[in-house]
Amino acid sequence: MQPVEWTTDLKNQYDGILLVTQSYETLPPQLECLKAPLQDYSSVDSGLSDEVVVLKVPGLPGNRLLFVSTGPVNRDYDDVRRFSDAAVNGIKALKTGMQRPLLVCPEHPEYKKSTLVAALGALHALYMPLEVRESNTKPNDYKVCVLGLWVPQESEGKRLVQVAEALESGVAYRDIGGSDPERMAAPRVADYVQELFKDSPVEVVSDVKILEKEYPCLAAVNRCANIPRHQGRVIKLQYCGDGPITTTLMLVGKGITYDTGGADIKAGGFMAGMHRDKCGSAAVAGFFQILAKLKPKHLKVIGSMAMVRNSVGSCYVADELLESRAGRRVRVGNTDAEGRMVMVDLLCEMKEKAVREVSPQLFTIATLTGHAIRAMGPNYSIIMDNGPAHRSGNAAQWQKGEVLGDEFEVSRIRREDYEFHKGKSEYEDILQCNNLPSSATPRGHQTPAAFLIMASGLDKHGVDSEAPLPYSHIDIAGSSGPFPGVPTGAPILAMAT
């Protein structure tokens, strides 16, 4: 992507204009030359604002103008995603043969990031899956050769393009999250991450005995996948910005490379698409890639990716009693609740480190529950704060991601969620799960957060403790993207915001 001012040599650089705006009537003076052909078209076709329209306009690059209206953006339910959606539709319409389009999206007065959001939408539509890129793809096989971005001033444009490319660099999310369960089996995820961050510290834990000792709940899930090509990995990343550290983010991502459900096997066709159950860990990797590009100061980030396959065979089973890293006796209720199991000991480890960090904030990120989709619908992430995080207004901070179109809903962890996971007999301290799918369980996306708090020992760091630790659980089951299709990248834009 490159920033472009409106000059006379555009015709030699680009072969078409992709115009994304609410209305051609509000175009700024620099783009006055685009109004007349659109006015002429509108005089004979009232559907200009409802369709993607391609016009032949002599004098423009490639003599082509592709117009995409966002439609209304001022209603109660409109948001900045109108600009991203329009850019995606425009890129899909490049069957006109454009290989060097110039994206023009003037900033909307009510959406200060609308140009950036449109650029991110276009880049998302231009993403090519990892497996396709690795299959001897030639440069002319890509969807476009060059994407230009019009900006009123070149100095502002350079910064805008820098930010857009940095945010898009979180493409690691799509590579890891979207690739099939063999291309991104746990060992190959570790290889990919080590290559991606070859100039940064990456620690990979693969020894089964170490996993069993340090992360017993994760090791239980990994038990059945303990063969070389599927063997689990814990991948640890760290970023430390320049200057005195004022905030420390501590991220744990769920990375189930394939979820069969385990002994509680997913039946009736519900297993298809379960290679996407690694998008929580993919988000951690993608966020670190953005950090590497933007290099924010005064910030420290510690990340752990729990890469495990939930297979069938000599697997862990319901009724088993396991002792978590925090020393809590956990009774397994359902092996398809494996996500919380692979994260809980890593969260406990983060808790142990947090007491030595500056202003720590702990997070788990996971495609965790079908209930999240049933409760909030697709396209929305859900964030749930513990007591200290709620008092600091953390969830509201994450909702600011809406300026880039990364939308969040807020749920609360209530007393019923803790009571749900209390042990039902003297054998166990904590019940991992009930025997129903989360979508059939009341408060099915909130209760796992309570389990993670209880089984990791974070319940000893609430508002009533001497060492309160802010912790938030983020469920991206609905927002991570469609299958079939390309993962969205949620929630890394909100994290970057």
VENZISUL-V651478 format. One record per backbone hydrogen bond with DSSP energy under -1.0 kcal/mol. NH is the residue of the N-H (numbers start at 1). CO is the residue of the C=O. E is the energy in kcal/mol with one decimal. If there is no record, write none. Layout:
# VENZISUL-V651478
NH/CO/E, NH/CO/E
This chain:
# VENZISUL-V651478
2/147/-1.4, 4/149/-2.3, 7/5/-1.1, 10/7/-1.2, 12/9/-1.1, 13/10/-1.1, 14/10/-2.4, 15/100/-1.7, 17/64/-1.9, 18/102/-2.8, 19/66/-2.8, 20/104/-3.0, 21/68/-1.5, 26/23/-1.4, 27/24/-1.4, 31/28/-1.9, 32/29/-1.8, 34/31/-2.1, 35/32/-1.4, 39/35/-2.6, 40/36/-2.5, 41/37/-1.9, 42/38/-2.5, 43/39/-1.5, 44/41/-1.5, 45/41/-1.5, 50/47/-1.7, 53/67/-2.4, 55/65/-2.9, 57/63/-2.0, 60/57/-1.9, 63/60/-2.8, 64/61/-1.6, 65/55/-2.4, 66/17/-3.5, 67/53/-3.2, 68/19/-2.9, 70/21/-1.6, 78/75/-1.5, 82/79/-1.9, 83/80/-1.6, 85/81/-3.1, 86/82/-1.8, 87/83/-2.0, 88/84/-2.4, 89/85/-2.4, 90/86/-2.2, 91/87/-2.4, 92/88/-2.2, 94/91/-1.7, 97/94/-1.8, 102/16/-2.1, 103/148/-3.0, 104/18/-3.1, 111/108/-1.1, 114/111/-2.0, 117/113/-2.8, 118/114/-2.4, 119/115/-2.2, 120/116/-2.5, 121/117/-2.2, 122/118/-2.4, 123/119/-2.5, 124/120/-2.3, 125/121/-2.1, 126/122/-1.3, 127/124/-1.1, 133/129/-2.4, 134/130/-2.2, 135/132/-1.1, 141/138/-2.5, 142/139/-1.4, 145/99/-2.6, 146/99/-1.7, 148/101/-2.5, 149/2/-2.4, 150/103/-3.0, 151/4/-2.6, 157/153/-2.1, 158/154/-2.2, 159/155/-1.1, 160/156/-2.3, 161/157/-2.9, 162/158/-2.1, 163/159/-2.4, 164/160/-2.6, 165/161/-2.8, 166/162/-2.0, 167/163/-2.8, 168/164/-2.6, 169/165/-1.3, 170/167/-1.4, 171/168/-1.3, 172/169/-1.1, 173/170/-2.7, 175/171/-2.4, 176/172/-2.7, 177/173/-3.2, 178/174/-2.3, 179/175/-1.2, 184/180/-2.3, 185/182/-1.4, 189/185/-2.1, 190/186/-2.2, 191/187/-1.8, 192/188/-2.3, 193/189/-2.8, 194/190/-2.5, 195/191/-2.1, 196/192/-2.4, 197/193/-2.4, 198/195/-1.1, 200/197/-2.1, 203/236/-2.2, 205/234/-3.0, 211/207/-2.5, 212/208/-2.7, 213/209/-1.8, 214/210/-3.2, 215/211/-2.3, 219/215/-2.7, 220/216/-1.5, 221/217/-1.4, 222/218/-2.2, 227/225/-2.7, 230/227/-1.5, 231/227/-1.7, 233/307/-2.8, 234/205/-1.9, 235/305/-2.2, 236/203/-3.3, 237/303/-2.6, 239/301/-2.7, 241/299/-3.1, 246/298/-2.7, 247/298/-1.3, 248/359/-1.9, 249/300/-2.7, 250/361/-2.7, 251/302/-3.0, 252/363/-1.9, 253/304/-2.7, 254/365/-2.4, 255/306/-1.8, 256/277/-1.7, 257/308/-1.8, 260/310/-2.3, 265/263/-1.6, 266/260/-3.1, 274/271/-1.9, 276/273/-1.8, 277/274/-1.1, 279/276/-1.4, 281/254/-2.4, 282/278/-2.1, 283/279/-2.0, 284/280/-1.4, 285/281/-2.2, 286/282/-2.7, 287/283/-2.4, 288/284/-2.0, 289/285/-1.6, 290/286/-1.7, 291/287/-2.3, 292/288/-2.1, 293/289/-1.2, 294/290/-2.8, 295/291/-2.7, 298/242/-3.1, 300/247/-2.4, 301/239/-2.7, 302/249/-2.8, 303/237/-2.6, 304/251/-2.3, 305/235/-3.0, 306/253/-2.4, 307/233/-2.6, 307/305/-1.0, 308/255/-1.8, 310/258/-2.4, 311/309/-1.1, 315/313/-1.8, 319/332/-3.0, 320/317/-1.6, 322/330/-3.0, 324/328/-2.7, 327/324/-2.4, 330/322/-3.9, 331/430/-2.7, 332/320/-2.8, 337/334/-1.8, 342/338/-2.2, 343/339/-1.2, 344/340/-1.7, 347/343/-2.5, 348/344/-1.9, 349/345/-2.2, 350/346/-2.1, 351/347/-2.4, 352/348/-2.1, 353/349/-1.8, 354/350/-2.4, 356/353/-2.0, 357/354/-1.8, 361/248/-2.2, 362/470/-2.8, 363/250/-2.5, 364/472/-1.7, 365/252/-2.6, 366/474/-2.3, 368/366/-1.5, 374/370/-2.1, 375/371/-3.1, 376/372/-2.0, 377/373/-2.2, 379/478/-2.4, 381/407/-1.9, 382/475/-1.9, 383/409/-2.3, 384/473/-2.1, 386/471/-2.6, 390/386/-2.6, 391/387/-2.3, 392/388/-1.3, 393/390/-1.2, 394/389/-2.4, 397/393/-1.3, 398/394/-1.8, 399/395/-1.6, 400/397/-1.3, 401/398/-1.9, 402/399/-1.7, 403/400/-1.9, 404/401/-1.7, 405/402/-1.1, 406/401/-2.1, 409/381/-2.9, 411/383/-2.3, 418/414/-1.1, 419/415/-2.4, 420/416/-2.0, 422/419/-1.1, 423/429/-2.3, 429/329/-1.8, 430/329/-2.4, 431/421/-2.5, 432/331/-2.9, 440/437/-1.5, 441/438/-1.8, 444/441/-1.3, 447/443/-2.2, 450/446/-1.2, 451/447/-2.1, 452/448/-2.5, 453/449/-2.0, 454/450/-2.6, 455/451/-3.2, 456/452/-1.2, 458/453/-1.3, 459/453/-1.3, 460/457/-1.6, 461/458/-2.2, 465/462/-1.7, 469/461/-2.6, 472/362/-2.3, 473/384/-2.6, 474/364/-3.0, 475/382/-2.3, 476/366/-2.9, 480/476/-1.8, 488/480/-2.1, 492/489/-2.4, 495/491/-2.2, 496/492/-2.5, 497/493/-2.3
